[in-house]
Amino acid sequence: MNYEESEILSVAERYLGRLQRSGSENVMAICPFHTKAGGAPERSPSFALSVTTGLWFCHSCKEAGNLRMLLKAFDVSSAAIENRYGRLIENLNAHARVTKTKPNRIVLDQGPPLEEGILGFFEGIPLALEDEGFTEETIRHFDVGYDERNMRITFPLRDMLGRLIGISGRAVGECQGPRYKVYAEREYEAWGIPPRHTDKSSLLWNMHRVYPATLFESHTMVVLVEGFKACMWLYQAGVKNVVAMVGSHLSYQQRLLLERIGATVYVFTDNDEAGDVARRRISKELTNALHVRVVEYEGHQPTNLDPVSLLAALEASVDYGRWVMRKGTSS
């Protein structure tokens, strides 16, 4: 057993219950993130953790993530994670870039990641999101905060490995400037952080949570939406495998990320002119390598739908080929 496997197994023994070996690479445990209906604890382990990668997935509640996210869920502080497990996490990330079976890189170089502690500047819960129906649990799950200095709701930008590579802010009230802004020189310098540029077109928001699930479960579905709020809204409705383009354009890098995980993609764009164009273009591009289903619904955005309507829209989605025939268009 090498250093990484030994350390991951040590984490599992410390924080998880009823460990059982599952093959040479995984351990099973009682899921720490959910209970059975009625509040009873699980009896049969459904939580899988890879002792070689640190990635984990619950076959029951569908939560997934990496080792850093698991430690954070057990209230291990960012400082403690860096001090105790920093070397381990760096080793796991380095190994994840290239594997023998999948030699393509899964992340693009965005420079050194930001310290997780920067999120402490944005600890407040955005009341505007609560007013729109988002629960505090959902807001904290996505590490969404509020930047009082710039009057913006903050959304952390992470690469496929879960490393913090940037911050995006959404204007609130009379804030000057664009509605959405990826933080750069001015914002970071105010906190004494060296200026940096984050290419949001190279990431899919929430992919660091979805990617582990695709490794543990075959025939995975991934819902593709435009923005942060749509992603959070579907998650709150119970759809765990959802990622956002952070816009209405699917970049070449984002398409490669989806093709790499090989899941069925549900294209769930907004119901405006830009969303309609995106729905047609994205579905056509993805269908060359993936199984694609197109989601149509009543309403302007996914956030206009209640949970029942969201799930019904996904259930009523149509294979891209049939959708094209029904629309009478080749686009």
N, C-alpha and C positions, 0 to 999 in steps of 0.2 A: 504494500500500500504506500503510495507516494505522499508527499507533503499535502497537496491539495485534497486528496481523498480523505486523509486522516483528519484534516481541519474541518472539512464539511461534515464528516461523520460526528465529530465532536460537537458541532453546532446542533446537529439533529438530536443527539443524545441529551443535550442540555435543554432544548426548547420544545421538543416534540414528544408525544406520548405513544407508547405501544409500537415501537419500531420493529419492522419486519424486513428482512432482505428480500429484494425482488430482482433476481438476476444478478449480474456482476456489477452493474452500474447504479442501480436505484435502491432506495429504501422506501417503504410505505409506512404511513403513520396516521394517527387520528388528525383530521383537518382542524387547524386552529382557527379557521375563519368562519365556520358555520356549525350549527347544530341541526338535528333532525326536526321535522315538523312537530310543533308542540313544545320545542325547547329541550328535548332529550338529547344527551350527548351521543355522538357516533359510537358504534360498537365495532364496526368493520372498517379498518383503515382505508381511506380513499385518497389520501394525500401522498403524491409521489415526489420524491426529491432525488435528483441525480447527484451522486457523490463525486462525479467527475467534472460536472459543469456548474453545480450550484443552482441550476434552474429547477423550478418546481411547478406542480400543477395538481389541482384537486379534480378528480374525475366526477365528483358530485356537484360542487358549487361552481366549478369552472374558473375559480381564481387561479392566477398564474403569475410568475415573476422570477426574479433572480435572487441571489443570496443577500445582497444589500437590502432589497425590499422586504425579505423575510425577517432580517434582523430589525429593521425599522418597525415592522409590525409588532415585534415583541418589545417595543419601546426602548431599544438600544439607541443611545444618542449618536448623532453624527460624529462627534469627537471620539466616542468609544469605538464606533465602527472603523474609523480611520486608524486609530491607535492599535486596536487589537486585530482587525481583519483587513487592513489596507493592503498589505502585501499579498494576501490570499486573493482578494478581489482583482488586483492588478494582474496576477498570474492567470486567473480565469478569463479575464478580458483579452489578454494577449493570445491565449489559446483559442478563443472563440473567433478571432479574426480569420484564421485559416485552419481548416480541418482536412484530413486525408480524403474524406468522402465528398466534401463540398468545398472545393478550393477557392471559390469566389469570395471576395471580401463581403462581409455583411454590414460593415459600417464604413463611412467615408471619413477621412481625417479632418476634424474640425479644430485641431489644436488641443492643448491640454484642457481637460474638463474643468468647469467651475467647481469651487468648493460647495458642498451641500449646505454649508452654513449660511450662504447668501440668501437662502429662502427664509431665514430668520428675519430679514428686513421686511418681509411681506406676510407676517403671521395673521393679520386680521382677516376675518371672514367677510367677503364682499356682500354687503346687504342687498345690493342690486340682484345678485344671483339668487339669494334666498327669496326675494320678492317674486322671482320668475319661477319658483317652485323647486329649485335645487336644494337638497338637504345638506346639512352641515357635514354629514358622513361622506356624501359624494364629493363635496368641495375639498375636504381634507384628503380624501382618497387620491385625488389628482394633484395635491399640493398647490391648489389655486389659492392665491392670496390677494392682498391689496397694497398698492404702492401709494402711500399718502403724499410723498414728495411730488410725484408726477400725476396723481389722481387717475391711476389706471389699475384695473384688475389684472393680476399677473398670472401667466400660464407658463410653467417651466417647460423648456424644450429639451428633450432627451434623445440620444441616439438609440440604436437598436439594442445596445448593451445596457441601457438605463443610465448612462452617464449624463450629468447635467451639462449641456453645451450652450445654453442660452436662455434668455427670458423674453417672452412676448407680452406686451401690455395692451389692454383694451381700454380706450378712453371712457371715462365716466363723467357725466354732466357737461360742464363747459370747458373741459380740457382741450387745449389747443393742439393742433397737429392732426395727423391721420388717426382714424378710429383704431386701427391695429398697428402696432409698431414693434419691430424686433429691436430690443435694446442694443445699443452700440456704444460709441465713445462717451457721449455726454452722460448717459445714465450710469455707466459703470464707474466713470471717474468720480462721480459724486460719492461713491462708497469706497473709494480708494482701490478700485480694481482696474488692472490694465485694460485698455480698450481692446475689443475683440469684435469680429464679424461672424455671425451665425447664418449659414445658408439653410434656411428653412425648407428649401426645395429638395434637400437631400435626406429629409426625415419624414416619417409618418407619425403623427402624434399618437401616443399610446401603444406604438408597436413593441416597445420593450416589455409590455405586459402580454401582448398577444403572441409574440414569437415563441416563448416557452410552451404555450399551450399547443402550438402546432407540432412541436417535437414529441409530445406525449400522446397525442390523440390523432388518429388518422381521419381523413375526410372532414377536416375542419372547415368551418365557415368563417369568413371575415367580412364585416360590414364596413364599407368605405363611405365616409361622409365628408362634407366640406370643412366644417369648423369645429372649434373647441367645444362649444356649447352643445352642438348636435351629438358629438362623441360622448359627452358627459350625460346627456339626456337618455341616450340609448342604454348606456351602462346602468343608469339608475332604474331603467325599466327592466333590467335583468339580462341585457345583451352584453356579455363580457368581451367578446372578440370584435371590437369596433375600433377603427383607426380613422384619423382625420388628415386630409391633405393640407389643411390650413390655407384654404383658398379653393377656387373652382378649377384649377389646372393641375393635372397629374403630370409631374415631371418624369423625365427618363429614369432618374435615380429612384424615385418612388415606385415606378413600375417594376424596376428590378427587385426591389424589396418584396413586393407582392409575389412576383414570379418565383422568388427564392423559396418562400414558405409553401407555395403550391396549393393554397386553399381555394375553395369556392368563394368568389368575391361577389357580394351583394352591393350593387351601385345604388346609393341612397342619397342623391343630390337634392338641392333645394328646388322648389317649383317656381323659379323665375327664369328669365331669358338666359342668363348665364348658366344656371343650373341645368336647363334643358340642353344647351349646347354641350356642357360638360358630360351629361349623362350619355349622349350619343357618342361623343368622341372617346371618352374613357372606356366605355363598354366595348367599342370596336377595337381599341388598342389592346385591351386585356384579353380579349377572346382568342387572340393568336396563340396564347400559351396557357390560359387558365379557363376553368369553367366559370362563366359569368351569368349572374341573374340580375335583372333590372327591377328596381322597386318603384312603383307608382303609388301615389296617395293623394288624398284631398288635403289641402292646406299649403301654406307658403314654405314652411320649413319643417324638418322633423320635430323641432321643439314645440310646434303647434299641436302635436298629437299627444294624446294621453297614452299611458303604457299599453292598454289593451289595443288601441288603434295602431300603435307602433308594431306590436307583435303580429297583428293581423296583416299589416302592409308587407312585412317580411314573408309571412306565410303565403301571401298572394303574389309574390314576385314571380317573374317570368324568365325562362331561359332566353339569353340574348337572341338566339336564332329565331325563336318563336316571336319575340318582341319585334324584331325587324320585320318579319312577315306580317304581323298584325298592323304595324305602322305603315307598311307599304313603302319602306325606304331602305336603302342600302347603307345609310349613314348611322 
